[in-house]
Amino acid sequence: MLAERDVLLRMAPHLVRPLRLVLPHHDGLRPPWHWQLRLFFHNWLGGRTLLPGARTVDLTYGDAGVPLKRRFRLGFEFSGCRVDDARLVVVTACDAAERGAMVLTRARLARADRDGLAWRLVLNARGRRQTLTARVLVNAAGPWAAEVMERVIRLANPVPNRLAKACHIVVHRLFDHDRAYMFQNRDGRVLYAIPYERDFTLIGPTEVAWAGHPDAVAVEPQEITYLCRAASVHFREPVEPQRVVHAFAGVRVLPGGTAVSPRDRRCDHRLVLDAPPRQAPLLTVHGGEIATHRWIAEAALAALARYLPFAAPWTGKVPLPGGDFPFDEIEAVVRRAGWQWPFLGERNLRRLVAAYGTRLDQVLGRAASLSGLGPCFGDELTAAEVSHLIRREWAQSSDDVLWRRTRLGLRTGPDEQAALARFMAARGPHEAAAE
């Protein structure tokens, strides 16, 4: 996992940033010597190459202990990473498209049939029926993989999956420093409080078994209450449900048949290859997570190597679009962007560099003033950026822009959201294809 973290830092240093985490010690945890031993193994046997090592911290001194209740006097600090998951997914898709992949958003696979050594696929894309053929088919539909297998491909699902639902809440910033906290609750759950989108703190996750359809997942009031109470156990300032400005839930797959418990934090995966003689192969990906997606992709290609002439794995050494600079030179990239577009404020400049890296010129072009970027939707979002997201990143709705390509929905009011929706409607849904 640590080696994969280093890969992510190297290939997307604008999207994956180092993060120091603090675990406050309390009587419900194992004794300090146990954690110090774990820190030793973390430092010397964990494959760390890029980030600082772990250490013990005195929470009675320094800013790490300021937001915590006074009973927390000892803590353990170690390195991790935070990733803009939405942008990492989109940028990975952009990279694939630049290398020849066809990316079809809002397209549903309606039927898949084996026809000898080929698959015949029927897609419903924006109300249009489209037929394609493929030499191999990979079912990487995440929580929907079993449904795709049974209803679309019409084969039995060989791996029993459990679904786990996770919820997070977002509140206004709870502390001023840039470290995160890791809390181990008495019920066994591990929660995080992470600096989020500059002005907020992300708290979560909860994790419970989910028996419903993935489309139906939603945050329940009792889950918000649980996260608020769990955070309030540790922070001096109580976190009340009315302080929550945003909440979201998701579902992940845990291959296997046992129940989900609060201590079950495994992120395992399983690849299942179905390749009858003289028939097109099917590879199904069960489970996995974003931190190990490159390893899973390489394993998937290795499983399919006999069917397609793939080259040796290379993506772990090649930066994603905008990430062609060393991870510890992000400040230099920010300075260069500031010289080129001096009319941008510091906050917006950093957000844009974090989103687009060295490809910021594709968004801002040769604009010499803020007015040169077109109308503004709120304090930061400009027509130039929206146009880029439509043209290069398949955005079609205001939610695509505000939540699926950026997180500016946290700072954009109803009037600005309505103006953005009108602007996008005027541009037309097929602009990206036309350009």
C-alpha positions as CSV (number, residue, x, y, z in Angstrom):
1,M,0.0,0.0,0.0
2,L,2.9,2.4,0.8
3,A,4.5,1.6,-2.5
4,E,1.3,2.4,-4.3
5,R,1.0,5.7,-2.4
6,D,4.5,6.6,-3.8
7,V,3.3,5.8,-7.3
8,L,0.3,8.0,-6.9
9,L,2.5,10.9,-5.6
10,R,4.8,10.5,-8.6
11,M,2.1,10.3,-11.3
12,A,-0.4,12.9,-10.0
13,P,1.4,15.2,-7.6
14,H,-1.2,18.0,-8.1
15,L,-4.0,15.6,-7.1
16,V,-2.3,13.5,-4.5
17,R,-0.7,15.5,-1.7
18,P,1.2,14.4,1.4
19,L,-0.8,14.4,4.7
20,R,0.3,14.0,8.2
21,L,-2.2,12.2,10.4
22,V,-2.4,12.4,14.2
23,L,-3.8,9.5,16.3
24,P,-4.6,10.8,19.8
25,H,-4.0,8.0,22.4
26,H,-6.6,7.2,25.1
27,D,-7.2,4.5,27.6
28,G,-9.4,2.5,25.2
29,L,-6.5,1.9,22.9
30,R,-3.6,-0.5,23.2
31,P,-0.7,0.8,25.4
32,P,1.7,3.3,24.0
33,W,4.5,0.8,23.6
34,H,2.4,-1.1,21.2
35,W,1.9,1.9,19.0
36,Q,5.5,2.9,19.2
37,L,6.4,-0.6,18.0
38,R,4.0,-0.2,15.1
39,L,5.6,3.2,14.3
40,F,9.0,1.4,14.1
41,F,7.7,-1.1,11.6
42,H,5.9,1.7,9.7
43,N,9.2,3.7,9.4
44,W,11.6,0.9,8.6
45,L,9.7,-2.0,7.1
46,G,6.9,-0.3,5.3
47,G,8.6,0.6,2.1
48,R,8.6,4.4,2.8
49,T,10.6,6.3,0.3
50,L,9.1,9.8,-0.2
51,L,7.4,10.9,3.0
52,P,8.5,11.7,6.5
53,G,8.5,8.9,9.1
54,A,6.2,8.4,12.0
55,R,6.8,9.8,15.5
56,T,5.3,10.3,18.9
57,V,3.9,13.8,19.6
58,D,3.1,15.7,22.8
59,L,-0.4,17.0,22.5
60,T,0.0,19.4,25.4
61,Y,2.3,21.4,23.2
62,G,1.9,22.6,19.7
63,D,-1.0,23.1,17.4
64,A,-1.9,19.4,17.0
65,G,-3.4,19.4,20.5
66,V,-5.2,22.7,20.4
67,P,-8.6,21.5,19.0
68,L,-8.6,18.4,21.1
69,K,-10.0,17.9,24.6
70,R,-7.4,18.3,27.3
71,R,-7.5,14.6,28.3
72,F,-5.6,13.8,25.1
73,R,-2.0,14.3,26.0
74,L,-0.1,11.8,23.9
75,G,-0.4,11.1,20.2
76,F,1.2,9.4,17.3
77,E,1.9,11.1,14.0
78,F,2.5,9.4,10.7
79,S,2.4,10.1,6.9
80,G,-0.4,9.5,4.5
81,C,-1.8,11.1,1.5
82,R,-5.0,12.8,0.5
83,V,-6.4,12.5,-3.0
84,D,-8.9,14.4,-4.9
85,D,-10.7,11.2,-5.9
86,A,-13.1,12.9,-8.4
87,R,-10.4,14.6,-10.3
88,L,-8.1,11.5,-10.2
89,V,-10.8,9.5,-11.9
90,V,-11.5,12.2,-14.5
91,V,-7.9,12.9,-15.3
92,T,-7.2,9.1,-15.7
93,A,-10.1,9.0,-18.2
94,C,-8.6,12.1,-20.0
95,D,-5.2,10.3,-20.2
96,A,-6.9,7.2,-21.7
97,A,-8.8,9.3,-24.2
98,E,-5.6,11.0,-25.3
99,R,-4.0,7.6,-25.9
100,G,-6.9,6.4,-28.1
101,A,-9.6,5.2,-25.8
102,M,-13.2,6.0,-26.5
103,V,-14.9,7.4,-23.4
104,L,-18.7,7.3,-23.4
105,T,-20.3,9.0,-20.4
106,R,-24.0,8.4,-19.6
107,A,-23.9,5.2,-21.7
108,R,-25.5,2.0,-20.3
109,L,-24.5,-1.4,-21.4
110,A,-27.9,-3.0,-22.2
111,R,-26.8,-6.4,-23.5
112,A,-23.6,-8.4,-24.0
113,D,-23.4,-11.6,-26.0
114,R,-20.6,-13.9,-26.8
115,D,-20.2,-14.6,-30.5
116,G,-17.3,-16.9,-30.8
117,L,-14.1,-15.0,-30.3
118,A,-15.9,-11.6,-30.0
119,W,-18.3,-9.9,-27.7
120,R,-21.3,-8.1,-29.2
121,L,-22.3,-5.2,-27.0
122,V,-25.5,-3.1,-27.2
123,L,-25.3,0.3,-25.6
124,N,-27.9,2.9,-24.8
125,A,-26.0,6.2,-25.1
126,R,-28.0,9.4,-24.6
127,G,-31.2,7.8,-26.0
128,R,-29.4,6.2,-28.9
129,R,-28.8,2.5,-29.5
130,Q,-25.2,1.7,-30.4
131,T,-23.7,-1.7,-31.2
132,L,-20.0,-2.5,-30.7
133,T,-17.7,-5.5,-30.8
134,A,-14.8,-6.3,-28.5
135,R,-12.2,-9.1,-28.2
136,V,-12.4,-9.0,-24.4
137,L,-14.9,-7.7,-21.9
138,V,-14.0,-6.4,-18.5
139,N,-16.7,-6.0,-15.9
140,A,-15.4,-3.3,-13.6
141,A,-18.8,-2.0,-12.5
142,G,-18.0,-1.9,-8.8
143,P,-21.1,-2.4,-6.6
144,W,-23.0,-3.0,-9.8
145,A,-20.7,-5.8,-11.0
146,A,-23.0,-8.6,-9.9
147,E,-26.0,-7.0,-11.5
148,V,-24.2,-6.5,-14.8
149,M,-23.1,-10.1,-14.6
150,E,-26.6,-11.5,-14.0
151,R,-28.8,-9.1,-16.0
152,V,-26.6,-7.9,-18.8
153,I,-24.1,-10.6,-19.5
154,R,-26.5,-13.3,-18.1
155,L,-24.0,-15.5,-16.4
156,A,-23.9,-16.7,-12.9
157,N,-21.9,-14.5,-10.5
158,P,-19.0,-16.8,-9.2
159,V,-18.0,-14.6,-6.3
160,P,-20.4,-13.9,-3.4
161,N,-20.1,-10.2,-2.7
162,R,-21.0,-8.1,0.4
163,L,-21.8,-4.5,0.0
164,A,-20.6,-2.0,2.7
165,K,-22.1,1.5,2.9
166,A,-19.9,4.4,4.1
167,C,-21.1,7.9,5.0
168,H,-19.2,11.1,5.4
169,I,-20.2,14.6,6.6
170,V,-18.7,18.0,5.9
171,V,-18.6,20.8,8.5
172,H,-16.9,24.2,8.5
173,R,-13.3,24.0,9.4
174,L,-12.6,22.7,12.9
175,F,-8.9,23.4,13.2
176,D,-6.4,25.8,11.6
177,H,-3.4,23.5,10.8
178,D,-3.2,21.2,7.8
179,R,-2.9,17.8,9.6
180,A,-5.6,15.3,9.8
181,Y,-6.8,13.2,12.8
182,M,-7.4,9.5,13.0
183,F,-9.8,8.4,15.8
184,Q,-10.3,4.9,17.0
185,N,-13.7,4.7,18.7
186,R,-14.7,2.3,21.4
187,D,-17.0,0.4,19.0
188,G,-14.0,-0.5,16.9
189,R,-14.6,2.0,14.0
190,V,-11.8,4.1,12.8
191,L,-12.8,7.7,11.8
192,Y,-10.9,10.5,10.2
193,A,-11.2,14.3,10.4
194,I,-9.4,15.7,7.4
195,P,-8.9,19.3,6.1
196,Y,-11.3,19.5,3.1
197,E,-11.6,22.0,0.3
198,R,-9.7,24.7,2.2
199,D,-12.6,25.9,4.4
200,F,-14.1,22.6,5.7
201,T,-13.4,19.4,7.6
202,L,-14.4,16.0,6.3
203,I,-15.5,13.5,9.0
204,G,-16.1,9.8,8.5
205,P,-16.6,7.2,7.4
206,T,-19.3,5.1,9.1
207,E,-19.4,1.6,7.7
208,V,-22.4,-0.8,7.8
209,A,-23.6,-3.7,5.7
210,W,-25.8,-2.7,2.8
211,A,-28.4,-5.0,1.4
212,G,-30.2,-2.6,-0.9
213,H,-29.5,-1.5,-4.5
214,P,-26.4,0.7,-4.9
215,D,-28.6,3.4,-6.6
216,A,-30.6,3.7,-3.4
217,V,-27.8,4.5,-1.0
218,A,-28.3,7.7,1.0
219,V,-27.2,9.3,4.2
220,E,-29.6,8.6,7.1
221,P,-30.1,11.1,10.0
222,Q,-28.8,8.6,12.6
223,E,-25.6,8.3,10.6
224,I,-25.0,12.1,10.8
225,T,-25.8,12.0,14.5
226,Y,-23.3,9.1,15.0
227,L,-20.5,11.0,13.2
228,C,-21.2,14.2,15.1
229,R,-21.1,12.4,18.5
230,A,-17.9,10.5,17.6
231,A,-16.2,13.7,16.6
232,S,-17.4,15.6,19.7
233,V,-15.8,12.9,21.9
234,H,-12.4,14.2,20.7
235,F,-12.8,17.9,19.8
236,R,-13.3,20.6,22.4
237,E,-15.8,22.3,20.2
238,P,-18.9,20.1,19.9
239,V,-19.9,19.1,16.4
240,E,-23.7,19.3,16.2
241,P,-25.8,18.0,13.3
242,Q,-27.0,21.5,12.4
243,R,-23.4,22.4,11.6
244,V,-23.3,19.8,8.8
245,V,-23.2,21.6,5.4
246,H,-22.9,18.5,3.2
247,A,-23.2,14.7,3.6
248,F,-22.7,11.9,1.1
249,A,-22.7,8.1,1.1
250,G,-21.2,5.4,-1.1
251,V,-21.1,1.7,-1.5
252,R,-18.0,-0.5,-1.9
253,V,-17.7,-4.2,-2.6
254,L,-16.0,-6.7,-0.2
255,P,-15.6,-10.0,-1.9
256,G,-16.6,-12.9,0.3
257,G,-19.7,-14.0,2.2
258,T,-19.2,-13.0,5.8
259,A,-20.9,-10.1,7.5
260,V,-19.5,-6.5,7.7
261,S,-18.3,-5.6,11.2
262,P,-17.2,-2.2,12.5
263,R,-13.6,-3.5,12.5
264,D,-13.8,-4.8,8.9
265,R,-11.6,-2.3,6.9
266,R,-10.2,-4.7,4.4
267,C,-9.9,-3.3,0.8
268,D,-9.2,-6.6,-0.9
269,H,-10.2,-7.5,-4.4
270,R,-10.5,-10.5,-6.6
271,L,-10.2,-10.9,-10.4
272,V,-12.2,-13.7,-12.0
273,L,-11.4,-14.8,-15.6
274,D,-14.1,-16.7,-17.5
275,A,-12.5,-17.9,-20.7
276,P,-14.1,-21.0,-22.3
277,P,-12.2,-22.6,-25.2
278,R,-12.7,-20.7,-28.5
279,Q,-14.8,-18.1,-26.7
280,A,-14.2,-14.4,-26.0
281,P,-12.9,-13.9,-22.5
282,L,-14.6,-12.1,-19.7
283,L,-12.7,-10.6,-16.7
284,T,-14.7,-9.5,-13.7
285,V,-13.2,-7.2,-11.0
286,H,-14.7,-7.7,-7.6
287,G,-13.8,-5.1,-4.9
288,G,-10.7,-2.9,-4.8
289,E,-10.2,0.8,-3.9
290,I,-8.8,3.9,-5.5
291,A,-5.5,3.7,-3.6
292,T,-4.7,0.4,-5.4
293,H,-6.3,1.0,-8.7
294,R,-3.0,0.8,-10.6
295,W,-2.1,-2.5,-9.1
296,I,-5.5,-3.9,-10.0
297,A,-5.3,-2.6,-13.5
298,E,-1.9,-4.1,-14.0
299,A,-3.1,-7.4,-12.6
300,A,-6.1,-7.3,-15.0
301,L,-3.9,-6.7,-18.0
302,A,-1.6,-9.6,-16.9
303,A,-4.7,-11.9,-16.7
304,L,-5.6,-10.9,-20.3
305,A,-2.1,-10.9,-21.7
306,R,-2.7,-14.1,-23.7
307,Y,-5.7,-12.6,-25.5
308,L,-4.4,-9.1,-26.3
309,P,-0.8,-7.9,-27.2
310,F,-0.3,-5.5,-24.3
311,A,3.0,-4.0,-23.5
312,A,4.7,-4.4,-20.1
313,P,3.2,-2.2,-17.4
314,W,4.4,1.4,-17.7
315,T,1.7,3.7,-16.2
316,G,3.3,3.7,-12.8
317,K,6.2,5.7,-14.2
318,V,4.3,8.1,-16.5
319,P,2.6,11.1,-15.0
320,L,-1.1,11.8,-15.6
321,P,-2.1,14.9,-17.5
322,G,-0.9,18.0,-15.5
323,G,1.3,16.0,-13.2
324,D,4.6,16.3,-15.0
325,F,6.6,17.7,-12.0
326,P,8.1,16.3,-8.8
327,F,5.7,16.0,-6.0
328,D,7.7,18.4,-3.7
329,E,7.7,21.2,-6.3
330,I,4.0,22.1,-6.2
331,E,4.9,25.5,-4.8
332,A,7.1,26.3,-7.8
333,V,4.2,25.4,-10.1
334,V,2.0,27.7,-8.1
335,R,4.5,30.6,-8.4
336,R,4.9,30.1,-12.2
337,A,1.1,30.2,-12.6
338,G,1.0,33.3,-10.5
339,W,3.5,35.1,-12.8
340,Q,1.5,34.1,-15.8
341,W,-2.0,35.0,-14.4
342,P,-1.3,37.6,-11.8
343,F,-4.9,38.7,-11.7
344,L,-6.0,35.5,-9.9
345,G,-6.3,35.5,-6.2
346,E,-4.1,33.3,-4.1
347,R,-7.0,31.0,-3.1
348,N,-8.3,30.4,-6.6
349,L,-4.8,30.1,-8.0
350,R,-4.0,27.2,-5.6
351,R,-7.3,25.5,-6.3
352,L,-6.7,25.7,-10.1
353,V,-3.2,24.4,-9.9
354,A,-4.3,21.6,-7.6
355,A,-7.0,20.6,-10.2
356,Y,-5.1,21.1,-13.5
357,G,-1.4,21.2,-12.6
358,T,0.8,22.1,-15.5
359,R,-2.1,22.0,-17.9
360,L,-3.7,25.1,-16.4
361,D,-3.0,27.0,-19.7
362,Q,-5.6,24.8,-21.4
363,V,-8.2,26.3,-19.0
364,L,-7.1,29.9,-18.8
365,G,-5.4,30.4,-22.2
366,R,-3.9,33.8,-22.7
367,A,-6.3,35.7,-20.6
368,A,-4.8,38.9,-19.3
369,S,-7.6,39.8,-16.8
370,L,-10.3,38.1,-14.8
371,S,-12.9,39.6,-17.3
372,G,-11.0,37.7,-20.0
373,L,-12.2,34.5,-18.5
374,G,-15.9,35.3,-19.0
375,P,-18.7,35.4,-16.5
376,C,-18.2,34.2,-13.0
377,F,-20.4,31.8,-11.1
378,G,-19.5,32.6,-7.5
379,D,-16.1,33.8,-6.4
380,E,-14.0,31.3,-8.2
381,L,-15.7,29.5,-11.1
382,T,-15.4,31.2,-14.5
383,A,-16.9,30.5,-17.9
384,A,-13.5,29.6,-19.2
385,E,-13.2,26.8,-16.7
386,V,-16.7,25.6,-17.3
387,S,-16.1,25.6,-21.0
388,H,-12.9,23.5,-20.5
389,L,-14.9,21.0,-18.4
390,I,-17.5,20.7,-21.1
391,R,-15.0,20.5,-23.9
392,R,-12.3,18.3,-22.4
393,E,-13.9,16.5,-19.4
394,W,-17.4,15.5,-20.6
395,A,-19.3,17.8,-18.2
396,Q,-22.9,18.1,-19.2
397,S,-24.7,19.5,-16.1
398,S,-24.1,21.9,-13.3
399,D,-23.8,19.0,-10.9
400,D,-21.0,17.6,-13.1
401,V,-19.1,20.9,-12.7
402,L,-19.9,21.7,-9.1
403,W,-19.6,18.2,-7.6
404,R,-18.1,15.6,-10.0
405,R,-15.3,17.7,-11.5
406,T,-14.8,20.2,-8.6
407,R,-16.2,20.6,-5.1
408,L,-17.3,24.2,-5.7
409,G,-20.8,23.2,-4.8
410,L,-19.8,23.8,-1.2
411,R,-19.2,27.5,-2.0
412,T,-21.7,28.2,-4.7
413,G,-25.1,29.7,-3.9
414,P,-28.5,29.0,-5.5
415,D,-28.4,32.1,-7.7
416,E,-24.9,31.2,-9.1
417,Q,-25.9,27.6,-9.6
418,A,-29.0,28.7,-11.6
419,A,-26.8,31.0,-13.7
420,L,-24.4,28.1,-14.3
421,A,-27.2,25.8,-15.4
422,R,-28.4,28.5,-17.9
423,F,-24.9,29.0,-19.2
424,M,-24.4,25.3,-19.8
425,A,-27.8,24.8,-21.4
426,A,-26.9,27.6,-23.9
427,R,-23.7,25.8,-24.8
428,G,-25.6,22.7,-25.7
429,P,-25.1,19.1,-24.6
430,H,-23.1,18.0,-27.6
431,E,-20.5,20.7,-27.6
432,A,-17.8,18.3,-26.4
433,A,-18.4,16.0,-29.3
434,A,-18.5,18.8,-31.7
435,E,-15.1,20.2,-30.6
